[in-house]
Amino acid sequence: MSKILVVEDSLAQRQMIYELLTKSGLTVSVANDGVEALEKFDQQKPDLVVLDIVMPRMNGYEVCRRIKTDPKTQNIPVVMCSSKGEEFDRYWGMKQGADAYIAKPFEPVELIGTIKQLLRG
């Protein structure tokens, strides 16, 4: 079973994404910010990361950059999921190495479909 790490500082968003993914048969762990995400990332070795951008302590761009520049973790897919929906935000997220970028609010099928496609890849 695939392990997903959801990194989101909003409790409501975190719970919604957690429930959506667990109902889809995925194993999910959560982190409240970028620093906690990197700690959990090292401990749990997720198969994919769903990552918010605007968070305290360390933003999602920096977390993505760290994952994607480490040879041990660079092949783990990162889905940026953010309320920053402008074209520049999407461009910058992909430039940091994100494999997909989903703007909030999103359709549940869009997030699930993207995750399943990246896990198959």
C-alpha positions as CSV (number, residue, x, y, z in Angstrom):
1,M,0.0,0.0,0.0
2,S,1.3,3.4,-0.9
3,K,2.4,5.9,1.8
4,I,1.5,9.5,1.4
5,L,2.8,12.4,3.4
6,V,0.4,15.4,3.5
7,V,2.1,18.7,4.5
8,E,-0.5,21.3,5.3
9,D,-0.7,24.0,8.1
10,S,-4.4,24.4,7.9
11,L,-6.1,21.9,10.2
12,A,-9.4,21.8,8.1
13,Q,-7.5,21.3,4.8
14,R,-5.2,18.7,6.4
15,Q,-8.2,16.7,7.7
16,M,-10.1,16.9,4.4
17,I,-7.1,15.7,2.4
18,Y,-6.3,13.0,4.9
19,E,-9.9,11.6,4.8
20,L,-10.0,11.8,1.0
21,L,-6.8,9.9,0.6
22,T,-7.5,7.2,3.3
23,K,-10.9,6.6,1.7
24,S,-9.1,6.0,-1.5
25,G,-7.1,3.2,0.1
26,L,-3.8,5.1,0.8
27,T,-1.8,5.1,4.0
28,V,-1.5,8.8,5.1
29,S,0.7,10.6,7.6
30,V,0.6,14.4,8.1
31,A,2.9,17.2,9.0
32,N,2.0,20.8,10.0
33,D,4.8,22.6,8.3
34,G,8.0,22.2,6.3
35,V,10.4,21.5,9.1
36,E,8.1,18.7,10.5
37,A,7.7,17.4,7.0
38,L,11.4,16.9,6.5
39,E,11.7,15.1,9.9
40,K,8.8,12.8,9.0
41,F,10.1,12.3,5.5
42,D,13.4,10.9,6.8
43,Q,11.6,8.6,9.3
44,Q,8.8,7.3,7.1
45,K,10.1,7.3,3.5
46,P,6.8,8.1,1.8
47,D,6.0,7.1,-1.7
48,L,4.6,10.6,-2.5
49,V,4.3,14.0,-0.9
50,V,1.3,16.4,-1.1
51,L,2.7,19.8,-0.2
52,D,1.2,23.1,0.6
53,I,3.3,26.2,-0.2
54,V,2.5,28.9,2.4
55,M,3.5,27.5,5.8
56,P,5.3,28.6,8.9
57,R,9.0,27.8,9.6
58,M,9.7,26.5,6.0
59,N,7.6,27.0,2.9
60,G,6.7,24.3,0.4
61,Y,9.0,25.5,-2.3
62,E,12.0,24.9,0.1
63,V,10.7,21.5,1.1
64,C,10.3,20.5,-2.5
65,R,13.8,21.8,-3.4
66,R,15.3,19.8,-0.6
67,I,13.5,16.6,-1.6
68,K,14.4,17.0,-5.2
69,T,18.1,17.9,-4.8
70,D,18.9,14.8,-2.6
71,P,19.9,11.8,-4.7
72,K,18.2,9.5,-2.2
73,T,14.8,11.2,-2.5
74,Q,14.8,12.9,-5.8
75,N,12.6,10.3,-7.5
76,I,9.8,10.6,-4.9
77,P,6.9,12.5,-6.5
78,V,5.8,15.8,-5.0
79,V,2.3,17.2,-5.6
80,M,2.1,20.9,-4.7
81,C,-1.4,21.7,-3.6
82,S,-1.8,25.4,-2.8
83,S,-4.2,28.4,-2.8
84,K,-1.5,30.2,-4.8
85,G,-3.1,29.5,-8.2
86,E,-1.4,32.1,-10.4
87,E,0.6,30.9,-13.4
88,F,3.8,32.2,-11.8
89,D,3.2,30.1,-8.7
90,R,2.7,27.0,-10.8
91,Y,5.8,27.8,-12.8
92,W,7.9,28.3,-9.7
93,G,6.6,25.1,-8.1
94,M,7.5,23.1,-11.2
95,K,10.9,24.9,-11.2
96,Q,11.6,23.6,-7.7
97,G,11.0,20.0,-9.0
98,A,7.3,19.4,-8.3
99,D,5.8,16.7,-10.4
100,A,2.3,18.2,-10.3
101,Y,0.6,21.4,-9.1
102,I,-3.0,21.6,-8.1
103,A,-4.6,24.9,-7.1
104,K,-7.1,25.1,-4.2
105,P,-10.0,24.7,-4.2
106,F,-9.6,21.5,-6.1
107,E,-11.9,18.7,-7.1
108,P,-11.3,15.5,-5.1
109,V,-11.0,13.4,-8.3
110,E,-8.3,15.7,-9.6
111,L,-6.1,15.1,-6.5
112,I,-6.8,11.4,-6.4
113,G,-6.2,11.0,-10.1
114,T,-3.0,12.9,-10.0
115,I,-1.6,10.9,-7.1
116,K,-2.6,7.5,-8.6
117,Q,-1.0,8.5,-11.9
118,L,2.3,9.6,-10.3
119,L,2.4,6.4,-8.1
120,R,2.0,4.3,-11.3
121,G,4.7,6.3,-13.1
